[in-house]
Amino acid sequence: MTENRELTAAIARLDTLTDWERRPRSKMRVGLEPMRDLAERLGDPQKSFRSIHVAGTKGKGSASSLIEAGLVRAGLRVGRYASPHVERLTERVSLDGREVEDPPLARALNRALDAYEAARRAGSPAANATWFDLLTAAAFVMFAETRREWAVVEVGLGGRLDSTNIVNGEIAIVTNIELEHTEILGKTRAKIAREKVGVLKPGAMLITPLDAHDEAGRVLQARADELGAPVTRPPLSAAATIEDMNVALAGAALDQLGAIGVRAGALGGVSVSARLIDAETRAAARLPGRMERFDIDLGSRRVPVVLDGAHVPFNIRAVLRDLALTSDLAGPCAAVVALAGDKDAAGFVAELGKRASAIVFTDLPGSSRGRSPAELEALAGSLGLASEVEPEAKQALKRGLERATQANAWLIVTGSLYLVGALRPVIVEAAKAPSRAGPTLDFQETSNASR
């Protein structure tokens, strides 16, 4: 729970607005007029810094964090805006690679909320601003107030109509495109690509691994051609890991910054480039809930527990493939899973079932968008997979550890960063605890008011 009273009060004000991250999205507004009006009332803070805009189905956060870490190594004043957070709202905004503190975020949120309330009194478009609009505006206010030279801005949903799309990104990155949020973005990869490439601006460079002959890649290339935007496709081998992909995308972005004259003052003024992404930079860029490992001692066994917010089939397939490169994660696993209702559940469960000997389905914490665990259990059964239901997330974790112990397996918590965020504090504490006689950890409900 957030302890800072000022931020707690600001979040209470913010939470009166519509939060589409946690609700069914079939009635989401379409258009950026509320966000543009809100930004104008705040002095258009997004015009005070240069930006790199990152869209895609998966990998946005990690690629963004790598770019930020590289620019920090270069000695530049950089900010990063991300979503969603795992445990704390402050995770969404970072300055020079460090999560913002509570009081500055509270002040920026209150500025944005005051502008919103003024718009309501005036009846201007910002009267329809959403929770995510306000938080995005607050991040941009912080970047302006702290005189960021660059900001790495991660798209929340889609791209074309996302709240972040008021920035004029000099580089647009599309990490990948798979079926997600289909009720908003479209039911084909091509339609989703049209939304995500909406972050590309005239004169900017597009960086993507998607080939021009790919269904979605053709759409990206056509839009780039229409805008006269050059396209860079980092070379990647068929054996490239998730981290390899993220490093390649971030490296291509840093190379492009060097090509347009951005210098690394902290390194004697040499051009910014992919060389900035070394082992130290990679370590600094690691994010919670992305292939994050803990080890929990349960009696005579140490159970590896991996947290990852994968929620689409291609990503859980890649996560499991990459984890198998570590010897004690190469065998079967148990899984604790929650999924949003708009995800390809059949594809996701089928991929997970290739490695999982037992699956525990649970509710999506803090959201009305979750798919019923009972429905997921029935789906798994239709695929010939063993599974069970435990609606309460912490009890599902306890059950997952029991099943992993019984099967001499490891455990993955996956399907949603909201599930990861709800369980991560418990897992962190359990990993610190001394060896126990068995999987009898005290997983009592705890609140997380900043989520």
Summary of the structure (lengths in Angstrom):
residues: 451
radius of gyration: 21.7
end to end distance: 8.6
largest distance: 66.0
contacts: 1628
relative contact order: 0.12
helix: 46%
strand: 15%
